[in-house]
Amino acid sequence: MTVAAFMELALYHPQHGYYTSRAQRSGRSGDFYTSVDTGAFFGELLAVQIAELARTFGDAFDLVEAAAGNGRLMRDVLDALQRDAPEVWARARLHLVERSGHARAAHAQTLGAHASRMETSGADLPPSIAGVVFANELLDALPVHVVVMRGSEAREIMIGEANGTLVELEAPPSTERLRQEVDAGPPIPGDVRVEISLAALDWIREASRRLARGYLLLLDYGDEARALRSASRPDGTLRAFAAHRVSPRWLESPGEQDLTAHVDFSACARAAAGEGMTLLGRVDQSRFLLGLGAVERLQRAEAALSARAALRLRLALKTLLVPGGMGSTHQAMLFGKNVGPWHGMVFSAR
């Protein structure tokens, strides 16, 4: 089978998949951290951007979170909107999209007082959306194909079995579409492995089609195609995470460890453009959050906190902003469709 097929089973099998078998996998007791695990501050800052986008709608609008998990980030966003932008909060039609049934079952409880505003909680995006769709670390968790160049020939890494053990094999690319994606980007140097996520491109295209009017805000970690298809990354970026430790042994213990690969931002932008979306901005998470007033909000919040609580908040912000960590590895991408002129995100480098 392809690596993508292996990942689909390991991560999303209805009973045994890594993400589908539990409501939450991140945090101190999980296998990895996300921006949401630093506390509510990330959601509060994200609410600033969402409120700005939502004000371009004069009436009710859809607020859709994809890969919503158990609803923690949506709750943090809504708490902030209700406090700081109540007119936006009052117009929001809530939709939480999550493949895990365990996580969906927790949505109402996690949202608390906001639950009555939830219109849908399901595995798929609403069929027609007028508003804001956002997702944090969705694309990096979607299955990838792995390709390696042998001379001038692209070969796909496949998964086989030998003496009861999963092993890697090489074969010609499994589909013509995969060949086309190999050719669509910069040339791949010899013996360099590259991940190509057809699933991520499919998701971008589907979200773009369902978005009749509005914005798509994606936060994820990755790089441009020219950096990913480089001799500086000969082994690619596919990794496993377990107990907050990274491992290249991603074939081991399927269903029991997280599998992830860097997002190809160049391919994502190309897929969105093909469906009528306009890239309004892309910027690293540090500059994105600073542009939303992270430091100023921290200073205001500290005045009302104990010394210990203020320290926790400063450490959370450091985790979100620090270069070399989430601040530089994670990027924010904003797309728009049928929304008229827009100046993009603060500090954006279009």
RAJO-V339878 format. One record per residue. SS is DSSP state (~ for helix, > for strand, _ for the rest). OMEGA is omega as a letter, one per 20 degrees, with the letter a starting at -180 (999 if undefined). D_LAST is the distance of its C-alpha to the last C-alpha in whole Angstrom. Layout:
ss=SS omega=OMEGA d_last=D_LAST
ss=SS omega=OMEGA d_last=D_LAST
This chain:
ss=_ omega=r d_last=38
ss=> omega=r d_last=35
ss=~ omega=r d_last=33
ss=~ omega=r d_last=31
ss=~ omega=r d_last=34
ss=~ omega=a d_last=36
ss=~ omega=r d_last=33
ss=~ omega=r d_last=33
ss=~ omega=a d_last=37
ss=~ omega=a d_last=36
ss=~ omega=a d_last=33
ss=~ omega=r d_last=34
ss=_ omega=a d_last=38
ss=_ omega=a d_last=39
ss=_ omega=a d_last=42
ss=_ omega=a d_last=41
ss=_ omega=a d_last=37
ss=_ omega=a d_last=36
ss=_ omega=a d_last=33
ss=_ omega=a d_last=36
ss=_ omega=r d_last=39
ss=_ omega=a d_last=38
ss=_ omega=a d_last=36
ss=_ omega=a d_last=34
ss=_ omega=a d_last=34
ss=> omega=r d_last=31
ss=_ omega=a d_last=33
ss=_ omega=a d_last=35
ss=_ omega=a d_last=38
ss=_ omega=a d_last=35
ss=_ omega=a d_last=34
ss=> omega=r d_last=30
ss=_ omega=r d_last=28
ss=_ omega=r d_last=25
ss=~ omega=a d_last=24
ss=~ omega=a d_last=26
ss=~ omega=r d_last=29
ss=~ omega=a d_last=28
ss=_ omega=a d_last=30
ss=_ omega=a d_last=29
ss=~ omega=r d_last=26
ss=~ omega=r d_last=23
ss=~ omega=r d_last=24
ss=~ omega=r d_last=25
ss=~ omega=r d_last=21
ss=~ omega=r d_last=20
ss=~ omega=r d_last=22
ss=~ omega=r d_last=20
ss=~ omega=a d_last=17
ss=~ omega=r d_last=19
ss=~ omega=r d_last=22
ss=~ omega=r d_last=19
ss=~ omega=a d_last=18
ss=~ omega=a d_last=21
ss=_ omega=r d_last=22
ss=_ omega=r d_last=21
ss=_ omega=a d_last=24
ss=_ omega=a d_last=27
ss=_ omega=a d_last=29
ss=_ omega=r d_last=30
ss=> omega=r d_last=26
ss=> omega=r d_last=26
ss=> omega=a d_last=25
ss=> omega=r d_last=25
ss=> omega=r d_last=24
ss=> omega=a d_last=24
ss=_ omega=a d_last=26
ss=_ omega=a d_last=27
ss=_ omega=a d_last=30
ss=_ omega=r d_last=33
ss=_ omega=a d_last=31
ss=~ omega=a d_last=30
ss=~ omega=r d_last=27
ss=~ omega=r d_last=27
ss=~ omega=a d_last=30
ss=~ omega=r d_last=28
ss=~ omega=a d_last=26
ss=~ omega=r d_last=29
ss=~ omega=a d_last=31
ss=~ omega=r d_last=28
ss=~ omega=a d_last=28
ss=~ omega=a d_last=31
ss=~ omega=a d_last=32
ss=~ omega=a d_last=29
ss=_ omega=a d_last=28
ss=~ omega=r d_last=31
ss=~ omega=r d_last=30
ss=~ omega=r d_last=27
ss=~ omega=a d_last=29
ss=~ omega=a d_last=32
ss=~ omega=a d_last=30
ss=> omega=r d_last=29
ss=> omega=a d_last=30
ss=> omega=r d_last=30
ss=> omega=r d_last=29
ss=> omega=a d_last=29
ss=> omega=a d_last=29
ss=_ omega=a d_last=30
ss=_ omega=a d_last=32
ss=_ omega=r d_last=35
ss=~ omega=r d_last=38
ss=~ omega=a d_last=39
ss=~ omega=r d_last=35
ss=~ omega=a d_last=36
ss=~ omega=a d_last=39
ss=_ omega=a d_last=38
ss=~ omega=a d_last=35
ss=~ omega=a d_last=38
ss=~ omega=a d_last=39
ss=~ omega=a d_last=36
ss=~ omega=r d_last=35
ss=~ omega=a d_last=38
ss=~ omega=r d_last=38
ss=~ omega=a d_last=35
ss=~ omega=a d_last=37
ss=~ omega=a d_last=38
ss=~ omega=a d_last=35
ss=> omega=r d_last=34
ss=> omega=r d_last=34
ss=> omega=r d_last=34
ss=> omega=a d_last=34
ss=> omega=a d_last=33
ss=_ omega=a d_last=32
ss=_ omega=r d_last=30
ss=_ omega=r d_last=27
ss=_ omega=a d_last=29
ss=_ omega=r d_last=30
ss=_ omega=a d_last=28
ss=> omega=r d_last=25
ss=> omega=a d_last=24
ss=> omega=a d_last=22
ss=> omega=r d_last=20
ss=> omega=r d_last=20
ss=> omega=r d_last=19
ss=> omega=r d_last=20
ss=> omega=r d_last=20
ss=_ omega=r d_last=21
ss=_ omega=a d_last=22
ss=~ omega=a d_last=20
ss=~ omega=a d_last=22
ss=~ omega=r d_last=25
ss=_ omega=a d_last=25
ss=_ omega=r d_last=28
ss=_ omega=r d_last=27
ss=> omega=r d_last=28
ss=> omega=a d_last=29
ss=> omega=r d_last=29
ss=> omega=r d_last=30
ss=> omega=r d_last=31
ss=> omega=a d_last=35
ss=_ omega=r d_last=35
ss=_ omega=a d_last=33
ss=> omega=r d_last=34
ss=> omega=r d_last=32
ss=> omega=r d_last=34
ss=> omega=r d_last=33
ss=> omega=r d_last=34
ss=> omega=r d_last=37
ss=> omega=r d_last=39
ss=> omega=a d_last=43
ss=> omega=r d_last=46
ss=> omega=r d_last=48
ss=_ omega=r d_last=51
ss=_ omega=a d_last=50
ss=> omega=r d_last=46
ss=> omega=a d_last=43
ss=> omega=r d_last=42
ss=> omega=r d_last=39
ss=> omega=r d_last=40
ss=> omega=a d_last=38
ss=> omega=r d_last=38
ss=> omega=r d_last=36
ss=_ omega=a d_last=33
ss=_ omega=r d_last=34
ss=_ omega=r d_last=33
ss=~ omega=r d_last=31
ss=~ omega=r d_last=28
ss=~ omega=r d_last=28
ss=~ omega=a d_last=28
ss=~ omega=r d_last=26
ss=~ omega=r d_last=23
ss=~ omega=a d_last=24
ss=~ omega=a d_last=24
ss=~ omega=a d_last=21
ss=_ omega=r d_last=19
ss=_ omega=r d_last=20
ss=_ omega=r d_last=23
ss=_ omega=r d_last=25
ss=_ omega=a d_last=27
ss=_ omega=r d_last=31
ss=_ omega=r d_last=32
ss=_ omega=r d_last=29
ss=> omega=a d_last=28
ss=> omega=r d_last=25
ss=> omega=r d_last=24
ss=> omega=a d_last=23
ss=_ omega=r d_last=23
ss=~ omega=r d_last=24
ss=~ omega=r d_last=25
ss=~ omega=r d_last=21
ss=~ omega=r d_last=20
ss=~ omega=a d_last=23
ss=~ omega=r d_last=22
ss=~ omega=a d_last=19
ss=~ omega=a d_last=21
ss=~ omega=r d_last=23
ss=~ omega=r d_last=21
ss=~ omega=r d_last=19
ss=~ omega=a d_last=23
ss=~ omega=r d_last=24
ss=> omega=r d_last=22
ss=> omega=r d_last=23
ss=> omega=r d_last=21
ss=> omega=a d_last=19
ss=> omega=r d_last=16
ss=> omega=a d_last=16
ss=> omega=a d_last=15
ss=> omega=r d_last=15
ss=> omega=a d_last=16
ss=> omega=r d_last=17
ss=> omega=a d_last=17
ss=> omega=a d_last=16
ss=> omega=r d_last=14
ss=_ omega=a d_last=13
ss=~ omega=a d_last=16
ss=~ omega=r d_last=17
ss=~ omega=r d_last=17
ss=~ omega=r d_last=19
ss=_ omega=a d_last=21
ss=_ omega=r d_last=22
ss=~ omega=r d_last=26
ss=~ omega=r d_last=25
ss=~ omega=a d_last=25
ss=_ omega=a d_last=28
ss=_ omega=a d_last=29
ss=_ omega=a d_last=26
ss=_ omega=a d_last=25
ss=_ omega=a d_last=27
ss=> omega=r d_last=29
ss=> omega=r d_last=32
ss=> omega=r d_last=32
ss=> omega=r d_last=35
ss=_ omega=r d_last=37
ss=_ omega=r d_last=34
ss=> omega=a d_last=34
ss=> omega=a d_last=32
ss=> omega=r d_last=34
ss=_ omega=a d_last=33
ss=_ omega=a d_last=36
ss=_ omega=r d_last=35
ss=_ omega=a d_last=37
ss=_ omega=r d_last=40
ss=_ omega=a d_last=41
ss=_ omega=a d_last=39
ss=_ omega=a d_last=38
ss=_ omega=r d_last=39
ss=_ omega=r d_last=36
ss=> omega=r d_last=32
ss=> omega=a d_last=30
ss=> omega=r d_last=26
ss=_ omega=a d_last=24
ss=_ omega=r d_last=20
ss=> omega=r d_last=18
ss=> omega=a d_last=16
ss=~ omega=r d_last=12
ss=~ omega=r d_last=12
ss=~ omega=r d_last=15
ss=~ omega=r d_last=14
ss=~ omega=r d_last=11
ss=~ omega=r d_last=14
ss=~ omega=r d_last=17
ss=~ omega=a d_last=15
ss=~ omega=r d_last=14
ss=_ omega=r d_last=18
ss=_ omega=r d_last=19
ss=_ omega=r d_last=17
ss=_ omega=r d_last=14
ss=> omega=r d_last=11
ss=> omega=a d_last=8
ss=> omega=r d_last=7
ss=> omega=r d_last=5
ss=> omega=a d_last=6
ss=> omega=r d_last=8
ss=> omega=a d_last=12
ss=~ omega=a d_last=14
ss=~ omega=a d_last=16
ss=~ omega=r d_last=13
ss=~ omega=a d_last=13
ss=~ omega=r d_last=17
ss=~ omega=r d_last=17
ss=~ omega=r d_last=15
ss=_ omega=r d_last=17
ss=_ omega=a d_last=20
ss=~ omega=a d_last=22
ss=~ omega=r d_last=24
ss=~ omega=r d_last=25
ss=~ omega=r d_last=26
ss=~ omega=a d_last=28
ss=~ omega=r d_last=30
ss=~ omega=a d_last=31
ss=~ omega=a d_last=32
ss=~ omega=a d_last=34
ss=_ omega=a d_last=36
ss=_ omega=a d_last=38
ss=_ omega=r d_last=38
ss=_ omega=a d_last=40
ss=~ omega=a d_last=40
ss=~ omega=r d_last=39
ss=~ omega=r d_last=37
ss=~ omega=r d_last=35
ss=~ omega=r d_last=35
ss=~ omega=a d_last=34
ss=~ omega=r d_last=31
ss=~ omega=r d_last=30
ss=~ omega=r d_last=30
ss=~ omega=r d_last=28
ss=~ omega=r d_last=25
ss=~ omega=r d_last=25
ss=~ omega=a d_last=25
ss=~ omega=a d_last=22
ss=~ omega=a d_last=20
ss=_ omega=r d_last=22
ss=_ omega=a d_last=20
ss=_ omega=r d_last=22
ss=_ omega=a d_last=22
ss=~ omega=a d_last=20
ss=~ omega=a d_last=18
ss=~ omega=a d_last=16
ss=~ omega=r d_last=17
ss=> omega=a d_last=16
ss=> omega=r d_last=13
ss=> omega=r d_last=12
ss=> omega=r d_last=10
ss=> omega=r d_last=10
ss=> omega=r d_last=11
ss=> omega=r d_last=13
ss=> omega=r d_last=16
ss=_ omega=a d_last=19
ss=_ omega=r d_last=17
ss=_ omega=a d_last=17
ss=_ omega=r d_last=14
ss=_ omega=a d_last=12
ss=_ omega=r d_last=10
ss=_ omega=a d_last=8
ss=_ omega=r d_last=9
ss=_ omega=r d_last=11
ss=_ omega=a d_last=9
ss=_ omega=r d_last=6
ss=_ omega=a d_last=4
ss=_ omega=999 d_last=0
